[in-house]
């Protein structure tokens, strides 16, 4: 079972996020009660991953975790085997104590394309909609974000995120919740909201845009990245 108590405590101290407590605990209880065939196996593997306190972390240029006291070969092989339990990894790549997690997507390339066009993230609270395993959330912290919250209903993505977070020293600046955007109340709480690679999957793109707007503070920034097609005004 997952324990979201740290996140509840965090949002209880934020006047904008507090109203979420009216619905969030029940939503996450319902999620935990829904069965998933592989979840127990993934959870057992997650519990075996050590909670590190790394002293070499790069979130600015990549997502790289290391230590001045390196793992010995047996520990590395065990860790690599545990991380492989969570295949497939889609967003990434990650480097963990010299273990390269080869991912299906080069999310770092997308980040490099998007970053020059957005407002600085320093001290901002950020919501990442459709965050996958949270790769971009770590990069947002690397740009100085105060808090990153990601939502994605996938069980596997949550497990992958929590594995990286354990290896990151249980960093409480980033939180992933297994929810969809339609489950969020109108919070108007985030300085920046990201929706990258999501809009073209939505049955009603306009409703999605309204849902994103409902999460932004007045004057906040929506970062919308999507596929486009060329055409005239009738396209």
N, C-alpha and C positions, 0 to 999 in steps of 0.2 A: 504493500500500500504506500502511496505517496503522501507525504506530509507537506502541506502548503502553508503551514503555520507562519513561517518567516514572512511570506508574502502578505498574509492577512495582517500581521503586525505592522508591516511597512505601510500598507495603504491606510491603516487605521490612523496613522500619524499625518496623512496628507488630506487636507480638507476637500480637495477636488476628487480624490479617488475613494474617499470614505463611502460614498453612496453605493459603490460596487459591492460592499459587504452585505447589502440587502439581498443579493441574488447569487453571488459568486460561490459561497460555500456549498449551497445545494447543487449548483451546476457541476462543481467538481466532484461532489459525492455521487451524482448520477453518472458522471464519466467513469469513476472508479468502479461502479457497480456493473458497467457494461463489459461483457466478456471479450477478450481478444486472445486468440489461440497461442500466440508466441509471447505474450506479455510477461508471464511468470518466468519463462526462461531468460528473457532479457533482463528482468529485474534481479534474478539471481546473479547474473554476470555483472550487472551494475554494482551490486553490493560487494563484489570482490575487488572492484577497482579501488586503489588506495586514494585517500584524500590527501593530496599533496599540499605543501606550502612552497611553491616554486619561487626561486629568486631570480629567474631569468624568463621574463614574459614579454613578448612583442605583440601588441595588438594594433600598432600603428601601421606597420608595413605588411603584416601577415597575421595569422593566429599561430603563434609558436610558443611552446611551453618547454622550459628546460630547468636545469638545476646545476649549481656549481659542484654538487656531489652527485655524479652520474649514477644511474641504475647499473647494476651488474648484468651480465648477459642473460642470466636466468630470469631476473625480474623483467627485463625488456621483452623476452619471449613470452612470458606469461601475460604481460600487459597487452602485447600485440595480439595474442590469441583472444583475449577478452574483447578488445576493440573490434576484431573481425566478427564476433558474434552479432554485432549490430549492423552488418552489411544488409542492404546497400547504403553507403553514405552518398548523399546527393550533393548538398552544398558543402563547399570547402575550397581549397584543401586545408588540412591541419598538419602541424608537426608537433609531436608530443614525445619529448625525451628521445629525439633522433628517430622516432617512428613516423614515417610519412603516411598519412591517411589519404590515399588516392581516391578522390571523389569523382562522381559522374559529371559534375558541373564545375567550371572554373568561376566560382562566385567572386573571387578576388578581381577578375577582369571586369565584371559588372561594377563592382565597387569603385574601381579606378575610373570607370567611365562616368559614374554618377557623381562622385564626390566633388569635382570642381564646380558643379552647377547648383549646389545646395548651400544654405546658410550654415555657418559654423555650428557645430553641435556642442560646443563647450558649455557645460552646466545646464544642458537642456534635458528634459524628460522626453523619451522617445517611445513610440509604439511602432512595432514592425508587424504588419499584417501579412499572414502567410509566410512566416519567418523560417519555415523548414526546421532544420536542426539548430538554428540560431547563429550561423556563421556571421551574418552581417551585424548581429547584435554585439558581438565581441569587437568587430571593427568600429562600430559606433562608440563603444567605450574607449577605443584607441584614439578617437577624435575628441575625447573629453566629455562625452555625455554623462550626465549625473545618474540617470536611471534608464535602462532599456527593458521594455516589456514586449515579449513576442507572443503572438497567438497563432496556433496551427493545430488542428484536431488530430494529427497523427500520433499514435502511441510510440512508434519507432523514433520519430523526431524528438520527442520529449526525452526518451532514454538516451539518445545520442547527446543531446544538450546537457543532460545531467552528468553524463560521463565526463564531458569536457569540463564542466563546472567543478566536479570533484578534483580533477587534476589541476584546476586553476585555483585551488585553495578555497573552494566553496564560496566564490565571489557572489555577494548579495546585491551587486549593482545590476545584475541581469536575471530576469525571470521569464520562463516560458510556460504558458498556460495552454492546455489542450482544448482550445475553444475556437469557434469561428467568429468572424466579425459580427454576424447577425445575432450572436448571443450576448453581445456587450450592450449595456445600457448607455444612454447618452451621457457621457462623462465630461466632455469638454475639458480634458485634463492634461493633454500632452502638447508640448511645444512643437514637436515635429512628429508627423505620422508618415510612415513609409508604406507604400503598396507597390511591390516590385514583382512583375510577372504574374499578377493575379487578375487584373481587370478583364482580360480576354477569356478567362475561364468562367466568368460570372454570367448567369442567365440574364440578369438585369444590371448592366453596367451603371446605369444612372442611380439605382438603389445603392450600389456599392459606393459610389462617390458621396452620396448623402450620409451613409454609415461612417465613412472616413471623416467627413466634416464634423460629425457629431462627437468625435473624439478629440478634436483640436480646441485648444484655448483660443480666445479671440486674438486674432493676429498671428496665429500659429502657421506653420508651413506644412503643406501636403507635398510629399515627394512621390510622384506617380510615374512609374516606369512600366511601359507596356509595348507590345507590338503594334505597329501602325501599317496601314496600307495607303498607297497613293490613290487619289481620286478627286473628283470635282465636288461641288457643294451637295450633290445628290448621292454621293457614295456613302 
